[in-house]
């Protein structure tokens, strides 16, 4: 049974409010056990599969339809709620969910290996595409944290669905039997000519290019065909093109890696 505060919290110096503020601003910190999700639609959808550990609701929003069930629901005066929200236009509801954890055994035989991506929006979009294409994601050391608030927002809660491991060296993937392919705009081979065989991992580099010290030079490489004068793609777009070419092969030709 959920508990609910009877009177709205008003004080900014309340110790719990201070803790929530830290969790909202830096959810990637190890000391934060939960991840915040803002927006009623995403919270309700995620609550169908995950328990809401804590639900913060603005005073004005609490007078509308009943909020989703949570282990604890706390009402805050509108001014205080707005000061906590990470959104330019607060939506009156913040849900905290337990951070997802994954193991190697839960990874599928199709992996995107992300080499030090720094843009949290790109990582969030990649997670959404990976969920649709049934890929897992493994990130190299130095990649933006999947628990960054912008990653959580742009992933539309698919962060809880896509198996993801962080701070993994490519040699560990090879040790576990994954064959690595590198998406490289300068490669001779074209994506559509590549014969992937599961288990495999496709390396997608950060916006500034691959780390040659991290990614072995001898790995097989391919390029995504582009019109003359276009020399690169956004990392999230490149990753999506690769994943959906794999989906196309499986759906159109009954291909199984």
N, C-alpha and C positions, 0 to 999 in steps of 0.2 A: 504494500500500500504506500502511495506517495505521501510525502508531507508537504505542507505549504505554509509560508509565512502569512500571518493574519493581517499585518499592517505593512504598508510599503516601507522599505528601507529608504532613509533620506540622507544619511550622513556619508560624506566622502571619506571620512577618516575611520569608518568601520573597518575592522581588521579583515573581515571576510571580503569586503569590497576591494581592499587593497590587493588581496590574493587573486581575486578574479581579474583585476586589471592586469596583473603580471601574467596570468595565464592567457589572457586575450592578446596581449602585445607580443609575448614570446612563447607560444605554445610548443616550439621546437626544443625548448630547454628540457633536460632530463628531469628536472624537479616538477615539471607539469605532467600529471598523469592522464589528463583528458585533453581532447581537442574541441575547440568551439566551432559551432556551425551557426551561421546567422541566416535568417529568412525562414518563415513559417513553412513554405512548401518543401524545402530541403529537409528541414527538421522532421516534419511529419513522415516524409518518405523514408528517411533513414531510421526513424523510430519503429518502423515495421519489422526491421531486422535487428536493430540494436537498442539496448536500453539507454534512455536518457538519464545520465547520472545526476545532472543538475540543469534546471531550466530557469533562466532569468527572463522575466516578463515585465514590460513597462506597465505602469499603472493604468494608462489609457487603454492599452491593448488588453489588459486583464478583464476589462468590462465587456469585451466582445464574446465571441464563441469560446467555449472551453478549450484551454490549451491541451496539447497531448500529454499523456500520463508520463510522469518522471519520478525518479527516486526522491527528488526534492524539487519543489517549485518555489521560487522567491520572487516577490513583486518589488520593483524599484520605482521610485518616482521618475517621471519622464526625463527630467533634467539629468539625473544620475545615470539612468540607462543610456542616454545619448552620449554621455562622457565616456562610457565603457565601450560602446560599439566601435568596430573597425570600419563601418560603412559611412559614406558621406551622408546617406539618407537612412538612418536606423529604421529597422522594420519591426521593432517592438518585441523581438523574441530571440534569445540566444540559447542554444542547447549545447551542453557539454557531453561528449561521448568518449568512451574509453579508446585510447589509441590502438589502431590495428597492429597486430604483430603477425609475421609470416615466417615459415621455415623453408628450407630448400626442398623438402618433400612436397610442398604445396605449389611450387613453381611449375608451370606448364612447359612443354618441350619447345616452345617458341618464346624467345626473350628479346627484349630491347635492352641493350646495354648503353647507358647514358654516360658519356665522358664529360664530367664537370659542367653540366648545364647550370647556368646561373640565374636564368629568368624563371621565377616561380610560375608565371602565367603559362610559359611553355610547358613546364612539367605538368601542370594541371590539365592542359589540353591533351598532352600525351597520355595521361592516365585515362581520360575519357575515351580516347580512341582505342587504347589498349583493352579497355573493358569490352568495347564493341567487337574488337577483332580477336578476342580471346588470347591475348599475349600477356606475359608477365613482364615486369620491369626490374632491372638490376642497375644500381647506380654506382659509379666510381667514386672513390674518395674525392672530396672537393665539390661534389654536386650539391645544389641547393637542397635543404632539408624538405622532405615530403610533408613535414608538419608545419612548414611556413604558412602563415595565415592566408597569403595569396594563393598558394597551392591548394589549400583546402577549399577556398571559394571557387577557383576556376575549375577544379576537378568535379564540381557538382556532386560531391559525396562519393564519387567512384573510388576515391582513395581507400575506402573500406572494402572494395570489391576486387581490386587488382592486386595479385600477389607481388610484393615489392621488397627487395632487400637493398640496403644501403652500405656504402663504404666497402665495396667488394672489388678486388683486383681482377683483371681479365684472366690471369693465370689460374684463379680459383674456378672460373667457369670452364676453362679448358680441362682442369683436373677432374671436373665432374662430368666430362663427356660432351660438353657443348662445343660445336664448331663455330668459330667466330668469323663473321663477314663484316667488312667495314664499308659503310656508305661514304664514298669519297668522290667529290665532283671531278677530280682529276683522273679517275680510273679509266681504263680502256673498256672493260666489260660493262655491259648495260644490265640494269636490274632485271629486265625481262628475260635475259639469257641465263641468269643464275639458277642453278638447281639446288635449292635448299634441301637439306636432309635433317630431320629431327633426330636429336635435339640440336638446335642452333640458336645463336645469338647474333643480332645485328647491332653493330656499334654505330651510334649516332653522336657526333661531336658537338661540343658547345658552339656558341655563336662565333667565337674567335678561332675555331678550328680544332683539330684533334691534338691531343698531347702525345707527341711521338715517343716520349719517354715512357708513357703508360701503355700505349697501344703498339704492339710489335709491328715493325715495318713489313715483315714477311706474311702478314695475314692477307687472305684473298680480299679483293676490293671490287666494288661496282659503283657505277654512277646512275643517277636518275636522269633520264633524257630531258633536256631543257632547250628552249628556243635560243637561237643565236643572240648573244649579248647578255644573256642571263647566266650568271656564274654560280649562284648558290640559292638555297631555299632556307627558310626559317626551319629551325630544328623540329618543331612540332609538325609542320607540314611534311617535311622529309620523312619523319617517322611514320606519319599516317599513310603516306603514299606506299611505303614499303609494306606496312602491315596489311593494307587493303589489296596489294598485289597478291600477297599470300592468300587472303580470303578469296579473291577472285579465282585463283587457281583451284582452290578446294571446292568452291561452289560450281564453277563453270565446267571443270574437267574431272571432277571427282578425284583430284590429286590428293594424295596422302603422303606427307614427307616421311 
